[in-house]
Amino acid sequence: MTFHLVSWLIVQDASGSVLLGRRAGTSYGEGRWGLPGGRVEAGERLADAAVREALEEVGLRVDADSLETLGLCRYDLEGTQGADCFFRARVWAGEPAPLDKTSAVGWFAPDALPPETLPWLPGVLDAHLLGGVRLSEMLDGWAGLRALL
């Protein structure tokens, strides 16, 4: 079984809204709203992967050393295992725009997400961004997020 290591960037503005992109031309989550992020490449630091993905997908330049580590979510769902690492950026350069694998961008309150988000996104934002959870697991479906720390 393949194990996926993924880094996601939660770009949060002064009002508390988060930047989402509508996924396009990708094998995962086509047409759904999600965070900038993707698989960590061999030899790449977790924070560097989040920064790279934000630049590729939405055109924001972020300093990896300025990121806040929010936590990790391990999952074992539908035959796929992995770990998602979440970072927060409050400072960036550039204006968000839909680029690689993104058809639209928008700012949304974490508790008022648009329809058609990635199924795990509301629970992860609630736990890791709003609730301060550092470690969580999803083993019983997308709604089965369980906080560990």
C-alpha positions as CSV (number, residue, x, y, z in Angstrom):
1,M,0.0,0.0,0.0
2,T,1.3,3.5,-0.9
3,F,1.8,6.1,1.9
4,H,1.2,9.7,0.9
5,L,3.0,12.5,2.7
6,V,1.3,15.8,1.9
7,S,1.9,19.4,3.0
8,W,-0.9,22.0,2.9
9,L,-0.7,25.7,3.4
10,I,-3.5,27.6,5.2
11,V,-3.0,31.2,4.1
12,Q,-5.0,33.3,6.6
13,D,-5.6,37.1,6.2
14,A,-6.1,39.6,9.0
15,S,-9.9,39.0,9.1
16,G,-9.3,35.3,9.7
17,S,-10.4,34.2,6.2
18,V,-8.5,31.4,4.5
19,L,-7.5,31.2,0.9
20,L,-8.9,28.3,-1.1
21,G,-8.5,27.2,-4.7
22,R,-10.9,25.2,-6.8
23,R,-8.9,22.1,-8.0
24,A,-8.7,21.6,-11.7
25,G,-6.8,19.1,-13.9
26,T,-5.8,16.9,-11.0
27,S,-6.5,13.3,-10.1
28,Y,-7.6,14.2,-6.6
29,G,-10.6,16.4,-5.7
30,E,-11.4,17.7,-9.2
31,G,-13.7,20.7,-9.0
32,R,-13.6,20.9,-5.2
33,W,-12.3,23.8,-3.1
34,G,-9.2,23.1,-1.1
35,L,-6.0,24.5,0.3
36,P,-2.8,24.9,-1.7
37,G,-0.8,21.8,-1.2
38,G,0.5,18.5,-2.5
39,R,2.9,15.7,-2.1
40,V,6.3,16.2,-0.5
41,E,9.1,15.4,-2.9
42,A,12.1,13.2,-2.0
43,G,14.6,15.2,0.1
44,E,12.2,18.2,0.5
45,R,11.4,19.7,3.9
46,L,7.7,19.7,4.8
47,A,7.4,23.5,5.0
48,D,9.3,23.9,1.7
49,A,6.7,21.6,0.0
50,A,3.8,23.8,1.3
51,V,5.6,26.9,0.0
52,R,6.3,25.4,-3.4
53,E,2.7,24.3,-3.8
54,A,1.4,27.7,-2.9
55,L,3.6,29.3,-5.5
56,E,2.7,26.8,-8.2
57,E,-1.1,26.7,-7.5
58,V,-2.0,30.3,-6.4
59,G,1.1,32.4,-7.1
60,L,1.9,33.4,-3.6
61,R,5.5,33.7,-2.4
62,V,5.9,32.6,1.2
63,D,9.0,32.3,3.4
64,A,9.1,28.8,4.8
65,D,10.8,30.0,8.0
66,S,7.8,32.3,8.7
67,L,5.3,29.4,8.7
68,E,3.5,28.3,11.8
69,T,3.1,24.5,12.1
70,L,-0.5,23.7,12.9
71,G,-0.4,20.0,13.1
72,L,-0.6,16.6,11.4
73,C,-3.5,14.4,10.4
74,R,-2.9,10.7,9.7
75,Y,-5.5,9.0,7.6
76,D,-6.3,5.5,6.5
77,L,-9.3,5.8,4.2
78,E,-10.7,3.9,1.3
79,G,-7.5,2.0,0.8
80,T,-5.2,5.0,1.0
81,Q,-2.8,5.8,3.9
82,G,-1.0,9.0,4.5
83,A,-0.2,12.0,6.7
84,D,-1.2,15.6,6.0
85,C,1.0,18.3,7.5
86,F,-0.7,21.7,8.0
87,F,1.1,25.1,8.1
88,R,-0.3,28.6,8.4
89,A,1.0,31.7,6.6
90,R,-0.1,35.1,7.7
91,V,2.5,36.9,5.6
92,W,3.1,36.5,1.8
93,A,3.9,38.4,-1.3
94,G,1.8,38.5,-4.4
95,E,-1.9,38.4,-5.2
96,P,-3.6,35.0,-5.3
97,A,-4.5,33.8,-8.8
98,P,-5.6,30.5,-10.2
99,L,-2.5,28.8,-11.7
100,D,-1.4,25.2,-12.0
101,K,-4.3,22.7,-11.1
102,T,-6.5,25.6,-9.9
103,S,-9.4,27.2,-11.8
104,A,-10.5,29.8,-9.2
105,V,-9.4,31.3,-5.9
106,G,-11.4,32.8,-3.0
107,W,-11.2,33.9,0.6
108,F,-13.6,32.2,3.0
109,A,-14.3,32.2,6.7
110,P,-13.1,28.8,8.2
111,D,-16.6,28.2,9.6
112,A,-18.4,29.3,6.4
113,L,-16.8,27.3,3.6
114,P,-18.2,27.1,0.1
115,P,-20.1,24.0,-1.1
116,E,-18.0,21.4,-2.8
117,T,-15.0,21.6,-0.5
118,L,-12.7,18.6,-0.1
119,P,-14.6,16.3,2.3
120,W,-12.0,16.5,5.1
121,L,-11.4,20.3,5.0
122,P,-14.1,21.5,7.4
123,G,-13.0,19.0,10.1
124,V,-9.4,19.7,9.7
125,L,-9.8,23.5,9.8
126,D,-12.0,23.2,12.9
127,A,-9.5,21.0,14.7
128,H,-6.1,22.3,13.6
129,L,-6.8,26.0,12.8
130,L,-9.6,26.9,15.2
131,G,-9.2,24.2,17.9
132,G,-5.4,24.1,18.3
133,V,-5.2,20.3,17.8
134,R,-1.7,19.2,16.9
135,L,-2.3,15.5,16.0
136,S,-5.4,13.9,14.6
137,E,-6.5,10.8,12.7
138,M,-9.2,9.9,10.2
139,L,-9.8,6.1,10.2
140,D,-13.6,5.8,10.0
141,G,-14.5,8.0,7.0
142,W,-14.2,11.7,6.3
143,A,-16.3,12.7,9.2
144,G,-14.4,10.5,11.6
145,L,-11.7,13.0,12.5
146,R,-10.4,12.2,16.0
147,A,-8.2,14.6,17.9
148,L,-5.2,12.9,19.7
149,L,-3.3,15.9,21.0
